[in-house]
């Protein structure tokens, strides 16, 4: 059994924890209206007004004029994420972070000490609440797909366990949109086939699935049967590390996409440094509204974990991409990983002064995070000289 833990409205929840007087007010975290900013996160009170992430801040304010709008403080959220991960590490070293606010845990080797996966999940959820005053939703299930589905099923403050003998009973009534990889265009194909639930997907012959969905047909059929063979992979064992986000509403504005990409890059740079890893190949991932996926990559002269270097590389990849339609998902990743000792051993020349300055900026920001947890340092999406 695996555990998936997902923090509820993470950025917004951290902010209201810091300012309890805002706890019952509609609140978002994001960019300024004056700079065409967008909502990065919305608390559940704001969501009652139809406000969601990636929405232009100007529209959010029209929907809720009394909305509290706070700036993104990525360094603060990264610091809190490290505290959450430290709680995970009490129970297992097998942790696969997906972003600052969610992770998979394999606790199979810990159960003799701490009880079964459900007991461990409840302990972690309770300790996050008691020690950090934050709420996590937890899913416990036989594999990654089911665990993530379970953690999302009863949000906020959810705790859902899917036992191996109850997988099909849980999946069958759910809409096909709950299968990973089913977007609007794929859902329309299922609708033309008269298929609306996962149970109906499961009953389709493989030949029909591959005729309509190509190579994805087998994947979707496996998921409908609760099959997912992927294992939890820690960052130290990973061949690549990535972050991505799927938007509640498709986005075409390039400035908005760049803003989101910067946040993902800041998160990923922090994760690399925490894992004492560097990477050489930078990848950009874009999924369009019709679910078409494109990827672009570039290779650095030498491995890096410096946020500014990663950002300049992935920003150029985005700038060189044509956007013929709106974007459903954007992500970035780093591969060709090596640890810091390997990279230092291979390096014969000194860092260029400019690179060294950028590394010092990251080091100072990370130190502030670990000591105070309330840093307000973050990068702008455009350079200023």
C-alpha contacts under 8 A as a table, 3 or more apart, distances in Angstrom:
res1	aa1	res2	aa2	distance
1	X	106	X	7.28
1	X	107	X	7.53
1	X	108	X	6.96
1	X	117	X	6.25
1	X	140	X	6.57
1	X	141	X	5.24
1	X	142	X	4.32
1	X	143	X	6.63
2	X	104	X	7.05
2	X	105	X	5.90
2	X	106	X	5.08
2	X	107	X	6.68
2	X	108	X	7.81
2	X	117	X	7.02
2	X	140	X	5.73
2	X	141	X	5.53
2	X	142	X	5.81
2	X	143	X	5.89
2	X	144	X	6.80
2	X	147	X	6.55
3	X	104	X	5.69
3	X	105	X	5.06
3	X	106	X	6.57
3	X	107	X	7.65
3	X	117	X	7.06
3	X	121	X	6.75
3	X	138	X	6.97
3	X	139	X	5.65
3	X	140	X	4.59
3	X	141	X	6.64
3	X	144	X	7.95
3	X	147	X	5.95
4	X	102	X	7.26
4	X	103	X	5.82
4	X	104	X	4.54
4	X	105	X	6.35
4	X	138	X	5.81
4	X	139	X	5.10
4	X	140	X	6.50
4	X	144	X	7.43
4	X	147	X	5.32
4	X	148	X	5.50
4	X	151	X	6.33
5	X	102	X	5.43
5	X	103	X	5.59
5	X	104	X	6.56
5	X	136	X	6.49
5	X	137	X	5.92
5	X	138	X	4.69
5	X	139	X	6.51
5	X	148	X	7.88
5	X	151	X	6.60
6	X	101	X	5.88
6	X	102	X	4.34
6	X	103	X	6.85
6	X	136	X	5.65
6	X	137	X	5.33
6	X	138	X	6.45
6	X	151	X	6.67
6	X	152	X	7.88
7	X	10	X	5.37
7	X	101	X	5.25
7	X	102	X	6.25
7	X	134	X	7.73
7	X	135	X	6.21
7	X	136	X	4.29
7	X	137	X	6.12
8	X	13	X	7.20
8	X	135	X	5.96
8	X	136	X	5.56
8	X	137	X	6.53
8	X	155	X	7.43
8	X	156	X	5.99
8	X	157	X	7.14
9	X	12	X	5.59
9	X	13	X	5.71
9	X	41	X	6.52
9	X	42	X	6.49
9	X	43	X	5.61
9	X	44	X	7.36
10	X	13	X	5.08
10	X	14	X	6.15
10	X	41	X	7.60
10	X	101	X	6.29
11	X	14	X	5.31
11	X	15	X	6.37
11	X	29	X	6.80
11	X	41	X	6.13
11	X	72	X	7.87
11	X	77	X	6.52
12	X	15	X	5.12
12	X	16	X	6.27
12	X	27	X	6.89
12	X	28	X	6.22
12	X	29	X	6.08
12	X	41	X	6.06
12	X	42	X	6.02
12	X	43	X	5.51
13	X	16	X	5.19
13	X	17	X	6.08
13	X	43	X	6.91
13	X	134	X	6.82
14	X	17	X	5.08
14	X	18	X	6.38
14	X	77	X	7.20
14	X	134	X	7.29
15	X	18	X	5.12
15	X	19	X	6.26
16	X	19	X	4.77
16	X	20	X	5.24
16	X	21	X	7.51
16	X	22	X	5.69
16	X	23	X	5.26
17	X	20	X	5.42
17	X	23	X	7.52
17	X	133	X	7.01
17	X	134	X	7.60
19	X	22	X	5.91
19	X	23	X	7.43
20	X	23	X	5.21
21	X	24	X	7.54
22	X	25	X	5.32
22	X	27	X	7.61
24	X	45	X	7.17
25	X	45	X	6.58
25	X	46	X	7.71
25	X	67	X	7.50
25	X	68	X	7.27
26	X	42	X	7.89
26	X	43	X	6.57
26	X	44	X	7.53
26	X	45	X	4.78
26	X	46	X	4.19
26	X	47	X	7.90
26	X	66	X	7.58
26	X	67	X	5.36
26	X	68	X	6.21
27	X	42	X	6.00
27	X	43	X	5.70
27	X	45	X	7.24
27	X	46	X	5.77
27	X	67	X	5.70
27	X	68	X	4.58
27	X	69	X	6.01
27	X	70	X	7.66
28	X	39	X	6.39
28	X	40	X	7.33
28	X	41	X	5.60
28	X	42	X	4.31
28	X	43	X	6.31
28	X	46	X	7.09
28	X	67	X	7.35
28	X	68	X	6.27
28	X	69	X	5.15
28	X	70	X	6.32
29	X	39	X	5.99
29	X	40	X	5.52
29	X	41	X	5.21
29	X	42	X	6.45
29	X	69	X	5.86
29	X	70	X	4.81
29	X	71	X	5.56
29	X	72	X	5.68
30	X	37	X	6.56
30	X	38	X	5.63
30	X	39	X	4.49
30	X	40	X	4.73
30	X	41	X	6.84
30	X	57	X	7.49
30	X	69	X	7.02
30	X	70	X	6.32
30	X	71	X	5.23
30	X	72	X	5.39
31	X	35	X	7.07
31	X	36	X	7.28
31	X	37	X	3.87
31	X	38	X	5.36
31	X	39	X	6.66
31	X	40	X	7.72
31	X	57	X	7.12
31	X	70	X	7.93
31	X	71	X	5.97
31	X	72	X	7.06
32	X	35	X	5.35
32	X	36	X	6.46
32	X	37	X	4.78
32	X	38	X	7.52
32	X	57	X	7.06
32	X	71	X	7.43
33	X	36	X	5.05
33	X	37	X	5.25
33	X	38	X	7.78
33	X	56	X	7.94
33	X	57	X	5.60
33	X	58	X	5.68
34	X	37	X	7.21
36	X	56	X	7.02
36	X	57	X	7.23
36	X	58	X	7.68
37	X	56	X	6.13
37	X	57	X	5.66
37	X	58	X	7.95
37	X	256	X	7.28
38	X	53	X	7.48
38	X	54	X	5.46
38	X	55	X	5.47
38	X	56	X	4.25
38	X	57	X	4.77
38	X	256	X	6.86
39	X	42	X	7.03
39	X	52	X	6.92
39	X	53	X	4.89
39	X	54	X	5.12
39	X	55	X	5.39
39	X	56	X	6.23
39	X	57	X	5.70
39	X	60	X	7.82
40	X	53	X	5.03
40	X	54	X	6.05
40	X	72	X	7.60
40	X	260	X	7.96
41	X	52	X	7.03
41	X	53	X	5.17
42	X	45	X	7.98
42	X	46	X	5.88
42	X	47	X	6.43
42	X	51	X	6.94
42	X	52	X	6.05
42	X	53	X	6.46
43	X	46	X	5.41
43	X	47	X	6.43
44	X	47	X	4.92
44	X	48	X	6.59
45	X	48	X	5.47
45	X	49	X	7.63
46	X	49	X	5.59
46	X	50	X	7.24
46	X	51	X	5.87
46	X	64	X	7.83
46	X	67	X	7.39
47	X	50	X	5.06
47	X	51	X	4.78
47	X	52	X	6.17
48	X	51	X	7.18
49	X	63	X	6.27
49	X	64	X	6.57
50	X	63	X	7.41
51	X	55	X	6.99
51	X	60	X	5.78
51	X	63	X	7.40
52	X	55	X	5.90
52	X	248	X	6.66
53	X	247	X	6.95
53	X	248	X	6.48
54	X	247	X	6.23
54	X	248	X	6.92
54	X	249	X	7.10
54	X	251	X	7.71
54	X	256	X	7.82
55	X	59	X	6.91
55	X	60	X	6.73
55	X	249	X	7.50
56	X	59	X	5.40
56	X	60	X	6.46
57	X	60	X	4.97
57	X	61	X	6.26
58	X	61	X	5.26
58	X	62	X	6.41
59	X	62	X	5.01
59	X	63	X	6.31
60	X	63	X	5.16
60	X	64	X	6.21
60	X	67	X	7.76
61	X	64	X	4.95
61	X	65	X	4.86
61	X	66	X	7.42
61	X	67	X	6.19
62	X	65	X	5.69
64	X	67	X	5.39
73	X	76	X	5.49
73	X	77	X	6.58
73	X	375	X	7.07
73	X	376	X	5.42
73	X	377	X	7.04
73	X	378	X	6.82
74	X	77	X	5.14
74	X	78	X	6.10
74	X	263	X	7.47
74	X	266	X	7.47
74	X	267	X	7.63
74	X	376	X	7.64
74	X	377	X	7.69
74	X	378	X	6.57
75	X	78	X	5.08
75	X	79	X	6.19
75	X	365	X	7.18
75	X	366	X	7.58
75	X	369	X	6.07
75	X	373	X	7.51
75	X	374	X	7.31
75	X	375	X	5.57
75	X	376	X	6.63
75	X	377	X	6.57
75	X	378	X	7.12
76	X	79	X	5.12
76	X	80	X	6.35
76	X	369	X	6.32
76	X	373	X	5.19
76	X	374	X	4.93
76	X	375	X	5.46
76	X	376	X	7.11
77	X	80	X	5.14
77	X	81	X	6.02
77	X	100	X	7.36
78	X	81	X	4.91
78	X	82	X	6.30
78	X	100	X	6.37
78	X	267	X	7.11
78	X	270	X	7.33
78	X	369	X	7.42
79	X	82	X	5.19
79	X	83	X	6.64
79	X	369	X	5.06
79	X	370	X	6.02
79	X	373	X	5.33
80	X	83	X	5.04
80	X	84	X	6.34
80	X	373	X	6.82
81	X	84	X	5.03
81	X	85	X	6.14
81	X	100	X	5.46
81	X	101	X	6.53
82	X	85	X	5.04
82	X	86	X	6.18
83	X	86	X	5.06
83	X	87	X	6.64
84	X	87	X	5.24
84	X	88	X	6.60
84	X	128	X	6.75
85	X	88	X	4.95
85	X	89	X	6.23
86	X	89	X	5.02
86	X	90	X	6.70
87	X	90	X	5.43
87	X	91	X	7.58
87	X	124	X	6.82
87	X	127	X	7.44
87	X	128	X	7.36
88	X	91	X	5.77
88	X	92	X	6.49
88	X	93	X	7.88
88	X	95	X	7.47
88	X	105	X	7.75
88	X	124	X	6.85
89	X	92	X	5.08
89	X	93	X	5.46
89	X	95	X	7.64
90	X	93	X	7.98
91	X	107	X	7.00
91	X	110	X	6.38
91	X	114	X	7.52
91	X	120	X	7.46
92	X	95	X	7.04
92	X	105	X	7.27
92	X	106	X	7.05
92	X	107	X	5.76
92	X	109	X	7.64
92	X	110	X	6.41
94	X	105	X	5.81
94	X	106	X	5.40
94	X	107	X	7.16
94	X	232	X	6.83
94	X	233	X	7.15
94	X	234	X	5.91
95	X	103	X	6.70
95	X	104	X	5.87
95	X	105	X	4.79
95	X	106	X	6.78
95	X	232	X	6.97
95	X	233	X	7.11
95	X	234	X	5.35
95	X	235	X	7.91
96	X	103	X	5.41
96	X	104	X	5.08
96	X	105	X	6.47
96	X	232	X	5.91
96	X	233	X	5.52
96	X	234	X	4.77
96	X	235	X	6.47
97	X	100	X	7.16
97	X	102	X	6.07
97	X	103	X	4.07
97	X	104	X	6.37
97	X	234	X	7.71
97	X	235	X	7.69
98	X	101	X	7.68
98	X	102	X	5.66
98	X	103	X	5.31
98	X	104	X	7.64
98	X	242	X	7.63
98	X	243	X	6.58
99	X	102	X	5.61
99	X	103	X	7.13
99	X	243	X	6.03
99	X	267	X	7.22
100	X	267	X	6.82
104	X	144	X	7.33
104	X	232	X	6.59
105	X	232	X	6.86
106	X	109	X	7.85
106	X	232	X	6.33
107	X	110	X	5.20
107	X	111	X	6.54
107	X	117	X	6.41
107	X	120	X	7.92
108	X	111	X	5.86
108	X	117	X	7.50
109	X	112	X	7.43
110	X	113	X	5.59
110	X	114	X	6.16
110	X	115	X	7.58
111	X	114	X	5.11
111	X	115	X	4.58
111	X	116	X	5.06
111	X	117	X	6.92
111	X	120	X	7.97
112	X	115	X	5.91
112	X	116	X	7.81
114	X	119	X	7.41
114	X	120	X	6.34
115	X	118	X	7.94
115	X	119	X	5.73
115	X	120	X	6.41
116	X	119	X	5.37
116	X	120	X	6.32
117	X	120	X	5.07
117	X	121	X	5.99
117	X	140	X	6.87
118	X	121	X	5.06
118	X	122	X	6.23
118	X	140	X	6.41
118	X	161	X	7.07
119	X	122	X	5.18
119	X	123	X	6.26
120	X	123	X	5.06
120	X	124	X	6.19
121	X	124	X	5.21
121	X	125	X	6.15
121	X	138	X	6.73
121	X	139	X	7.99
121	X	140	X	7.33
122	X	125	X	5.11
122	X	126	X	6.08
122	X	159	X	7.96
123	X	126	X	5.12
123	X	127	X	6.09
124	X	127	X	5.13
124	X	128	X	6.14
125	X	128	X	5.31
125	X	129	X	6.42
125	X	135	X	7.37
125	X	136	X	6.00
125	X	137	X	7.56
125	X	138	X	7.24
126	X	129	X	5.19
126	X	130	X	6.05
127	X	130	X	4.96
127	X	131	X	5.66
127	X	132	X	7.67
128	X	131	X	5.52
128	X	132	X	5.33
128	X	133	X	6.61
128	X	134	X	6.03
128	X	135	X	6.89
128	X	136	X	7.30
129	X	132	X	5.58
129	X	133	X	4.46
129	X	134	X	4.87
129	X	135	X	5.66
129	X	136	X	7.74
130	X	133	X	5.66
130	X	134	X	7.95
135	X	156	X	7.94
135	X	157	X	6.01
136	X	156	X	7.75
136	X	157	X	5.90
136	X	158	X	7.41
137	X	151	X	5.40
137	X	152	X	7.18
137	X	154	X	7.85
137	X	155	X	6.31
137	X	156	X	6.37
137	X	157	X	4.97
137	X	158	X	4.49
137	X	159	X	5.81
138	X	150	X	7.24
138	X	151	X	4.57
138	X	152	X	7.99
138	X	158	X	6.09
138	X	159	X	4.79
138	X	160	X	6.47
139	X	146	X	7.92
139	X	147	X	4.76
139	X	148	X	6.18
139	X	149	X	7.24
139	X	150	X	4.42
139	X	151	X	3.86
139	X	152	X	7.55
139	X	158	X	7.97
139	X	159	X	5.93
139	X	160	X	5.05
139	X	161	X	5.92
139	X	162	X	7.87
140	X	146	X	7.89
140	X	147	X	5.13
140	X	150	X	6.76
140	X	151	X	7.57
140	X	160	X	6.36
140	X	161	X	4.67
140	X	162	X	6.19
141	X	144	X	7.51
141	X	146	X	5.65
141	X	147	X	4.69
141	X	150	X	7.40
141	X	161	X	5.97
141	X	162	X	4.85
141	X	163	X	6.23
141	X	164	X	7.31
142	X	146	X	6.84
142	X	147	X	7.10
142	X	162	X	7.41
142	X	163	X	7.18
142	X	164	X	6.18
143	X	146	X	5.57
143	X	147	X	6.02
143	X	227	X	7.75
143	X	228	X	6.06
143	X	229	X	7.24
143	X	230	X	7.54
143	X	231	X	7.91
144	X	147	X	5.09
144	X	148	X	6.07
144	X	228	X	6.77
144	X	230	X	6.96
144	X	231	X	7.60
144	X	232	X	7.93
145	X	148	X	5.47
145	X	149	X	6.19
145	X	180	X	7.77
145	X	223	X	7.54
145	X	226	X	7.70
145	X	228	X	6.31
146	X	149	X	4.97
146	X	150	X	5.99
146	X	162	X	7.46
146	X	226	X	6.94
147	X	150	X	5.01
147	X	151	X	6.27
147	X	162	X	7.73
148	X	151	X	5.22
148	X	152	X	6.42
149	X	152	X	5.35
149	X	153	X	6.10
149	X	178	X	7.64
150	X	153	X	5.06
150	X	154	X	7.57
150	X	159	X	7.71
150	X	160	X	5.37
150	X	161	X	6.79
150	X	162	X	7.12
151	X	154	X	6.95
151	X	155	X	7.24
151	X	158	X	6.58
151	X	159	X	6.58
151	X	160	X	6.33
152	X	155	X	5.62
152	X	158	X	7.60
153	X	158	X	7.39
153	X	160	X	7.34
154	X	157	X	7.31
154	X	158	X	4.75
154	X	159	X	7.06
154	X	160	X	7.23
155	X	158	X	4.91
162	X	166	X	6.26
162	X	167	X	6.18
162	X	170	X	7.35
163	X	166	X	5.24
163	X	167	X	6.47
164	X	167	X	5.64
165	X	168	X	7.79
166	X	169	X	5.30
166	X	170	X	6.21
167	X	170	X	5.25
167	X	171	X	6.20
167	X	226	X	6.43
168	X	171	X	5.03
168	X	172	X	5.70
168	X	225	X	6.83
168	X	226	X	7.00
169	X	172	X	5.73
169	X	173	X	7.58
170	X	173	X	7.00
170	X	174	X	7.64
171	X	174	X	5.60
171	X	198	X	6.30
171	X	199	X	7.16
171	X	224	X	7.16
171	X	226	X	7.54
172	X	197	X	6.56
172	X	198	X	4.97
172	X	199	X	4.10
172	X	200	X	7.75
172	X	224	X	7.80
173	X	197	X	5.88
173	X	198	X	6.46
173	X	199	X	6.43
174	X	178	X	6.79
174	X	197	X	5.54
174	X	198	X	5.75
174	X	199	X	7.82
175	X	178	X	5.93
175	X	196	X	5.73
175	X	197	X	4.31
175	X	198	X	5.88
176	X	179	X	5.72
176	X	182	X	7.13
176	X	187	X	7.01
176	X	190	X	7.94
176	X	195	X	7.81
176	X	196	X	5.74
176	X	197	X	5.04
176	X	198	X	5.12
176	X	201	X	7.47
177	X	180	X	7.71
177	X	182	X	5.46
177	X	183	X	6.80
177	X	187	X	6.59
178	X	182	X	7.33
179	X	182	X	5.80
179	X	198	X	7.77
179	X	220	X	7.01
179	X	223	X	6.68
179	X	224	X	7.22
180	X	220	X	7.64
180	X	223	X	7.80
181	X	220	X	7.64
182	X	185	X	7.79
182	X	186	X	5.36
182	X	187	X	6.10
183	X	186	X	5.35
183	X	187	X	5.97
183	X	290	X	7.81
183	X	291	X	6.44
184	X	187	X	5.08
184	X	188	X	6.25
184	X	289	X	7.50
184	X	290	X	7.17
184	X	291	X	7.77
185	X	188	X	5.14
185	X	189	X	6.58
185	X	289	X	7.76
185	X	290	X	5.51
185	X	291	X	6.70
186	X	189	X	5.17
186	X	190	X	6.47
186	X	291	X	7.77
187	X	190	X	5.06
187	X	191	X	6.19
188	X	191	X	4.91
188	X	192	X	6.26
189	X	192	X	5.11
189	X	193	X	6.42
189	X	212	X	7.76
190	X	193	X	4.96
190	X	194	X	6.26
190	X	195	X	5.02
190	X	196	X	6.73
191	X	194	X	4.86
191	X	195	X	5.41
191	X	196	X	6.34
192	X	195	X	7.47
195	X	200	X	5.67
195	X	201	X	6.49
196	X	200	X	6.79
196	X	201	X	7.86
197	X	200	X	5.34
197	X	201	X	6.62
198	X	201	X	4.97
198	X	202	X	6.23
198	X	224	X	5.60
199	X	202	X	5.17
199	X	203	X	6.64
199	X	224	X	7.09
200	X	203	X	5.27
200	X	204	X	6.78
201	X	204	X	5.45
201	X	221	X	6.75
201	X	224	X	6.38
202	X	221	X	5.99
202	X	224	X	5.28
202	X	225	X	6.19
204	X	208	X	6.59
204	X	209	X	6.87
205	X	208	X	5.40
205	X	209	X	6.55
206	X	209	X	5.01
206	X	210	X	6.18
206	X	217	X	7.10
206	X	218	X	6.70
206	X	221	X	7.34
207	X	210	X	5.30
207	X	211	X	6.05
208	X	211	X	5.06
208	X	212	X	6.28
209	X	212	X	5.43
209	X	213	X	5.69
209	X	214	X	7.22
209	X	217	X	4.49
209	X	218	X	6.90
209	X	221	X	7.41
210	X	213	X	5.09
210	X	214	X	4.38
210	X	215	X	6.21
210	X	216	X	7.13
210	X	217	X	4.58
210	X	218	X	6.75
211	X	214	X	5.85
211	X	217	X	7.84
212	X	217	X	7.36
213	X	216	X	5.47
213	X	217	X	4.87
214	X	217	X	5.57
215	X	218	X	6.40
215	X	219	X	7.44
216	X	219	X	5.08
216	X	220	X	6.12
217	X	220	X	5.28
217	X	221	X	6.14
218	X	221	X	5.08
218	X	222	X	6.11
219	X	222	X	5.15
219	X	223	X	6.33
220	X	223	X	5.14
220	X	224	X	6.22
221	X	224	X	5.11
221	X	225	X	6.50
222	X	225	X	5.17
222	X	226	X	6.37
222	X	227	X	4.97
222	X	228	X	7.06
223	X	226	X	4.82
223	X	227	X	5.18
223	X	228	X	6.50
224	X	227	X	7.46
233	X	237	X	6.28
233	X	238	X	6.04
234	X	237	X	5.38
234	X	238	X	6.09
235	X	238	X	4.94
235	X	240	X	7.98
235	X	241	X	6.91
235	X	275	X	6.68
236	X	275	X	6.54
236	X	277	X	7.77
238	X	241	X	6.74
239	X	335	X	6.10
239	X	336	X	6.76
239	X	337	X	6.39
240	X	333	X	6.88
240	X	334	X	5.55
240	X	335	X	4.18
240	X	336	X	6.87
240	X	337	X	6.54
241	X	268	X	7.51
241	X	272	X	7.99
241	X	333	X	5.52
241	X	334	X	5.45
241	X	335	X	6.57
242	X	268	X	6.76
242	X	331	X	7.17
242	X	332	X	5.65
242	X	333	X	3.80
242	X	334	X	6.27
243	X	264	X	5.88
243	X	265	X	7.78
243	X	267	X	7.71
243	X	268	X	6.56
243	X	331	X	5.53
243	X	332	X	5.67
243	X	333	X	6.25
244	X	264	X	6.82
244	X	329	X	7.08
244	X	330	X	5.62
244	X	331	X	3.70
244	X	332	X	6.31
245	X	329	X	5.67
245	X	330	X	5.75
245	X	331	X	6.24
246	X	328	X	5.88
246	X	329	X	4.29
246	X	330	X	6.74
247	X	250	X	6.04
247	X	251	X	7.53
247	X	328	X	5.63
247	X	329	X	6.03
249	X	328	X	7.17
250	X	289	X	6.45
250	X	326	X	5.55
250	X	327	X	5.24
250	X	328	X	4.80
251	X	256	X	7.60
251	X	257	X	7.29
251	X	326	X	5.03
251	X	327	X	5.01
251	X	328	X	6.67
252	X	256	X	7.98
252	X	257	X	7.66
252	X	323	X	7.42
252	X	325	X	6.62
252	X	326	X	4.30
252	X	327	X	5.94
253	X	256	X	5.39
253	X	257	X	6.46
254	X	257	X	5.04
254	X	258	X	6.11
255	X	258	X	5.04
255	X	259	X	6.23
256	X	259	X	5.10
256	X	260	X	6.42
257	X	260	X	5.19
257	X	261	X	6.10
257	X	330	X	7.61
258	X	261	X	4.96
258	X	262	X	6.17
258	X	315	X	7.18
258	X	318	X	7.66
258	X	381	X	7.04
259	X	262	X	5.24
259	X	263	X	6.61
259	X	381	X	6.26
260	X	263	X	5.22
260	X	264	X	6.39
261	X	264	X	5.08
261	X	265	X	6.14
261	X	315	X	7.83
261	X	330	X	7.17
261	X	331	X	6.93
261	X	332	X	7.34
262	X	265	X	5.01
262	X	266	X	6.17
262	X	311	X	6.69
262	X	381	X	6.69
263	X	266	X	5.18
263	X	267	X	6.31
264	X	267	X	5.16
264	X	268	X	6.17
264	X	331	X	7.14
264	X	332	X	6.98
265	X	268	X	5.02
265	X	269	X	6.02
265	X	307	X	6.73
265	X	310	X	6.92
265	X	311	X	6.12
265	X	332	X	6.99
266	X	269	X	5.23
266	X	270	X	6.31
266	X	307	X	5.99
266	X	311	X	7.98
267	X	270	X	5.28
267	X	271	X	6.30
268	X	271	X	4.97
268	X	272	X	6.20
268	X	307	X	7.98
268	X	333	X	7.62
269	X	272	X	5.19
269	X	273	X	6.37
269	X	305	X	5.66
269	X	306	X	6.26
269	X	307	X	4.97
269	X	310	X	7.46
270	X	273	X	5.21
270	X	274	X	6.16
270	X	307	X	7.68
270	X	366	X	7.78
271	X	274	X	5.06
271	X	275	X	6.18
272	X	275	X	5.17
272	X	276	X	5.98
272	X	277	X	5.04
272	X	278	X	6.29
272	X	305	X	5.84
273	X	276	X	4.80
273	X	277	X	6.08
273	X	278	X	7.64
273	X	305	X	6.17
274	X	277	X	7.76
276	X	339	X	5.78
276	X	340	X	5.82
277	X	305	X	6.84
277	X	337	X	6.45
277	X	338	X	5.64
277	X	339	X	4.29
277	X	340	X	5.71
278	X	303	X	5.31
278	X	304	X	4.76
278	X	305	X	4.79
278	X	337	X	5.51
278	X	338	X	5.46
278	X	339	X	5.97
278	X	340	X	6.49
278	X	343	X	7.75
279	X	282	X	7.65
279	X	303	X	4.64
279	X	304	X	5.39
279	X	305	X	6.58
279	X	334	X	5.53
279	X	335	X	5.42
279	X	336	X	5.35
279	X	337	X	4.31
279	X	338	X	6.38
280	X	299	X	5.65
280	X	300	X	5.22
280	X	301	X	7.40
280	X	302	X	6.00
280	X	303	X	4.15
280	X	304	X	6.33
280	X	334	X	6.85
280	X	335	X	6.26
280	X	336	X	5.41
280	X	337	X	6.68
281	X	297	X	6.71
281	X	298	X	5.71
281	X	299	X	4.31
281	X	300	X	6.24
281	X	303	X	7.91
281	X	334	X	5.57
281	X	335	X	5.14
281	X	336	X	5.93
282	X	297	X	5.43
282	X	298	X	5.38
282	X	299	X	6.17
282	X	300	X	7.65
282	X	310	X	7.12
282	X	313	X	6.94
282	X	314	X	6.56
282	X	332	X	7.32
282	X	333	X	5.89
282	X	334	X	4.74
282	X	335	X	6.67
283	X	295	X	6.87
283	X	296	X	5.65
283	X	297	X	4.24
283	X	298	X	6.66
283	X	314	X	6.95
283	X	332	X	5.42
283	X	333	X	5.02
283	X	334	X	6.14
283	X	335	X	7.90
284	X	295	X	5.50
284	X	296	X	5.12
284	X	297	X	6.14
284	X	314	X	6.38
284	X	317	X	6.72
284	X	318	X	7.27
284	X	330	X	7.62
284	X	331	X	5.95
284	X	332	X	4.57
284	X	333	X	6.66
285	X	293	X	7.34
285	X	294	X	6.03
285	X	295	X	4.57
285	X	296	X	6.69
285	X	329	X	7.83
285	X	330	X	5.63
285	X	331	X	4.89
285	X	332	X	5.89
286	X	293	X	5.82
286	X	294	X	5.40
286	X	295	X	6.36
286	X	327	X	6.86
286	X	328	X	7.66
286	X	329	X	5.72
286	X	330	X	4.68
286	X	331	X	6.55
287	X	291	X	5.64
287	X	292	X	5.62
287	X	293	X	4.38
287	X	294	X	6.41
287	X	327	X	5.93
287	X	328	X	5.53
287	X	329	X	4.93
287	X	330	X	6.49
288	X	291	X	5.10
288	X	292	X	5.36
288	X	293	X	6.43
288	X	325	X	6.53
288	X	326	X	5.83
288	X	327	X	4.27
288	X	328	X	5.15
288	X	329	X	6.91
289	X	292	X	7.35
289	X	325	X	6.85
289	X	326	X	5.57
289	X	327	X	5.49
289	X	328	X	5.19
291	X	328	X	7.53
296	X	317	X	6.55
297	X	317	X	7.10
298	X	313	X	7.17
298	X	317	X	7.67
300	X	303	X	6.53
300	X	304	X	7.92
303	X	336	X	7.98
303	X	337	X	7.55
303	X	338	X	7.62
303	X	343	X	7.16
304	X	309	X	7.29
304	X	310	X	7.47
305	X	309	X	7.87
305	X	310	X	7.32
306	X	309	X	5.49
306	X	310	X	6.34
306	X	358	X	6.66
306	X	359	X	5.75
306	X	362	X	6.75
307	X	310	X	5.15
307	X	311	X	5.95
307	X	358	X	7.96
307	X	362	X	7.12
308	X	311	X	4.98
308	X	312	X	6.15
308	X	358	X	6.69
309	X	312	X	5.34
309	X	313	X	6.38
310	X	313	X	5.30
310	X	314	X	6.27
311	X	314	X	5.31
311	X	315	X	5.80
312	X	315	X	5.20
312	X	316	X	6.28
313	X	316	X	5.44
313	X	317	X	6.56
314	X	317	X	4.96
314	X	318	X	6.37
314	X	332	X	7.34
315	X	318	X	5.14
315	X	319	X	6.17
316	X	319	X	4.91
316	X	320	X	6.16
317	X	320	X	5.28
317	X	321	X	6.48
318	X	321	X	5.18
323	X	326	X	7.05
323	X	327	X	7.86
327	X	330	X	7.28
334	X	337	X	7.38
338	X	342	X	6.22
338	X	343	X	6.51
339	X	342	X	5.46
339	X	343	X	6.43
340	X	343	X	5.13
340	X	344	X	6.14
341	X	344	X	5.16
341	X	345	X	6.14
342	X	345	X	5.18
342	X	346	X	6.37
343	X	346	X	5.24
343	X	347	X	6.20
344	X	347	X	5.13
345	X	348	X	7.75
347	X	350	X	7.77
351	X	355	X	6.21
351	X	356	X	5.90
352	X	355	X	5.30
352	X	356	X	6.23
353	X	356	X	5.05
353	X	357	X	6.17
354	X	357	X	5.11
354	X	358	X	6.41
355	X	358	X	5.11
355	X	359	X	6.23
356	X	359	X	5.06
356	X	360	X	6.23
357	X	360	X	5.10
357	X	361	X	6.39
358	X	361	X	5.09
358	X	362	X	6.51
359	X	362	X	5.16
359	X	363	X	6.15
360	X	363	X	4.91
360	X	364	X	6.06
361	X	364	X	5.26
361	X	365	X	6.21
362	X	365	X	5.11
362	X	366	X	6.05
363	X	366	X	5.15
363	X	367	X	6.09
364	X	367	X	5.11
364	X	368	X	6.22
365	X	368	X	5.18
365	X	369	X	6.24
365	X	375	X	7.42
365	X	377	X	7.10
366	X	369	X	4.98
366	X	370	X	6.27
367	X	370	X	5.22
367	X	371	X	6.17
368	X	371	X	5.27
368	X	372	X	5.69
368	X	373	X	6.79
368	X	374	X	7.76
368	X	375	X	6.21
369	X	372	X	5.59
369	X	373	X	4.48
369	X	374	X	6.61
369	X	375	X	5.98
370	X	373	X	5.95
372	X	375	X	7.10
380	X	383	X	6.98
